[in-house]
Structure formats: C-alpha cells, structure tokens
Amino acid sequence: MNRTSCVSLLHLSRVGFRLCALSAQLPCTSTNSSVPCTRSCSTNVKVRSYLQYMKRMIISPPSPPYSHACQVGDPVLRSRAAAVDPSDIKGPEIQQVINTMVKVMRKLECVGLSAPQVGVPLRILVLEYPQKMLEESSPASREIRGLSVQPLRIFVNPKLRVLDGQTVLFQEACESISGFSATVPRFQAVEVSGLNEKGEAVVWQASGWPARILQHEMDHLDGVLYIDRMDCKTFININWQAHND
C-alpha cells in the first residue's frame, strides 16, 4: 500500500464508516400504511438533543484517530484492517496514529490496543505492561496467569505464529466492549513478527499473559472480537454486583 492508499484509508475511517453506521440507523421510510415495517428498531436508542444537534452544527465531530476506544457496533471493529506500506511508517499520518494509540492505551490503563479501536482500519497494534500494574496483582495471580512487565512494543503489519498449541482459559475484557468480561481460550505461547515504529524488522516470542494480549490485538486486526471466541456462559457485566447495591 502506497502513501496515497494509507491516506485514503484514513479518510475512509473518518467518513466511510460514519456513513455506514448512519445508514444502519435510518428509520423505516415506507409511506404505505398497509405494509408493516419489517425493520427492527431499538426502543433504547437515544435521540440527540437539540443542544447537541446545534453543537455539531458549529463544531465538527471528532475524526480518527480518536482519543477514545470505539465501541462494539462501530463497523470499523468488524472490518479486516489493511496493511501499511513500509515506506509510510515514518510519515506524519502513521506516526500520528501510533502516538494516539499509545496515548489512549495509557489513558485507559489497558495493556494493548489496535488501530481499528481508534477508528483507523490499518494493521497496527501496541502493547505495554507497566511495573505499577504488575505490583497491583498478587504473587499467585502473577504465577497463574503468567504476568510479566513488558516495555512498550509497537508492531506494524504483524504476523502471528503459534509456538505452543496448548490453550489456556482466563477471563478477558476489552476496551471496545466496555463493562463486560468473559473466559476466552488462548494459545500458551506465540511469536509475532513485523515492523516497529521506525520501520525496522522485529520478532518477539511471548508466553503467558503477553501471548494472550498479542492474540487479542491480532484478532482486532481481522475484525474479530473476544466475544466471538468466548465461553458464552461466562460472559458477565463486571459491575453486576454494584447494580444490586
């Protein structure tokens, strides 16, 4: 993909997916009262207030890369991300995407993020497991889950190879499915290869929790969410107890 293609994809992420989402919300326009409307409509859809409408008339809505994580339902999360032309990695557009991803990941205090999660359909992922987060886990949890401190790692056009076919089950969450969690099987050890933020070739072998993070983010690049792999009976609202208080 050349630079023009990457810029076009960034433009698509700003315009195309927004139009797709809007078209899915259009009301039934049938004028024949004798023909029932077959389009399903949610009674929980919030109608934008007049004040919000006027605000958008004056201030343009934010555009990708977003400073937040896109939520499930956004078409960008179900699209296969496109590869980045290696010659574009050092360019301002891709660097902006990478920098935004890192900022959002740290703001949300999560351990990994993919470009589609900030509204950009490109094959880029970042991950980081800081010392502070590790210290908040018990020694038992560190051992069982295979937790370890990981410096910031950035992969462009990553490719994943399974090193250990044994799968392990642990609870997983996602910033794009905010407030929920479920048990998901993941391979114990994997290898990822690709390019870093400087366009240099990198290879990394990971096991335990870092391997889980990699698989989770790689899925995002193919339009796959953890709910596609989860044990459905383990799916929970992580704040369910608070709702009963």
C-alpha positions, -999 to 999 in steps of 0.1 A, spaced: 0 0 0 15 34 -10 12 66 9 -18 77 -11 -36 45 -2 -28 49 35 -41 85 34 -72 73 16 -79 47 43 -75 73 70 -100 94 51 -123 64 48 -121 58 85 -132 94 90 -160 94 66 -169 60 52 -175 41 85 -195 70 98 -218 69 68 -221 31 72 -232 34 108 -257 61 100 -273 41 72 -279 13 97 -299 36 119 -321 52 93 -359 48 102 -383 30 80 -394 53 52 -424 33 38 -454 55 31 -478 27 26 -496 23 60 -510 -11 50 -475 -25 47 -459 -32 80 -423 -20 86 -400 -51 89 -370 -31 101 -363 -38 137 -358 -8 159 -344 -5 194 -366 14 219 -334 22 238 -318 44 211 -311 78 225 -323 108 204 -297 135 202 -309 167 219 -314 200 201 -284 214 221 -262 185 209 -275 190 173 -266 227 174 -232 219 189 -224 196 159 -236 223 135 -209 246 150 -182 222 160 -172 193 137 -174 159 153 -140 142 162 -124 122 135 -99 92 136 -76 86 151 -99 90 181 -88 98 216 -111 71 229 -118 34 221 -145 27 195 -173 6 209 -188 -27 196 -213 -18 169 -188 5 151 -183 -10 116 -145 -4 119 -143 -31 146 -157 -57 122 -135 -49 92 -103 -66 82 -76 -40 86 -53 -31 56 -16 -35 56 6 -4 59 32 4 32 65 2 50 76 34 33 47 52 51 56 42 86 78 72 93 53 96 77 32 120 98 -1 102 92 11 68 105 31 84 133 0 103 144 -20 70 145 8 53 166 12 82 190 -26 84 195 -28 46 201 -2 48 228 -18 78 245 -53 62 245 -39 29 258 -22 46 287 -52 69 294 -74 39 297 -48 20 316 -51 -11 294 -23 -33 282 -29 -34 245 -47 -16 216 -52 -19 179 -55 8 153 -92 -2 145 -100 6 181 -92 43 175 -111 42 142 -83 35 118 -85 3 97 -48 -4 95 -27 -33 108 -10 -17 137 -10 -28 174 6 -16 206 11 -32 240 27 -25 273 25 -40 308 40 -15 333 56 -23 366 29 -5 385 2 -27 371 22 -58 379 26 -47 415 -12 -44 418 -15 -82 411 -10 -108 438 20 -131 436 -4 -160 430 -21 -142 401 12 -134 385 23 -170 385 -10 -185 374 -16 -160 346 20 -157 336 21 -119 341 53 -100 335 65 -64 329 66 -56 292 80 -24 277 61 -5 251 61 -26 219 47 -15 186 40 -38 156 31 -27 121 18 -54 97 23 -81 124 22 -118 117 15 -144 144 29 -179 147 18 -204 173 47 -218 193 26 -239 219 -7 -253 207 -19 -258 243 -48 -234 251 -54 -219 285 -86 -203 298 -88 -170 315 -112 -141 319 -107 -114 293 -120 -79 288 -118 -53 260 -120 -15 259 -142 -18 229 -168 -38 249 -167 -16 279 -180 -30 312 -181 -67 302 -158 -98 305 -157 -135 296 -135 -165 296 -115 -169 264 -92 -197 253 -58 -186 240 -26 -203 230 1 -205 257 30 -192 235 32 -174 202 57 -155 181 50 -122 164 70 -106 136 66 -73 118 79 -38 117 83 -13 146 75 24 146 108 31 128 101 6 100 126 -19 114 120 -56 113 112 -71 148 105 -106 161 92 -113 196 83 -146 213 58 -143 241 41 -167 265 16 -164 293 -3 -131 296 18 -113 269 9 -140 244 -28 -135 253 -25 -98 247 -9 -104 213 -37 -128 202 -64 -104 215 -50 -75 195 -43 -96 164 -79 -106 164 -89 -69 162 -69 -66 130 -91 -92 114 -124 -79 127 -127 -105 154 -137 -97 190 -132 -118 221 -170 -124 222 -165 -145 191 -143 -169 209 -156 -167 245 -174 -193 266 -209 -177 264 -219 -188 299 -190 -169 314 -200 -135 298 -206 -110 326 -211 -74 334 -181 -66 356 -203 -42 376 -232 -66 382 -228 -65 420 -229 -27 421 -263 -28 403 -277 -48 433 -265 -24 459 
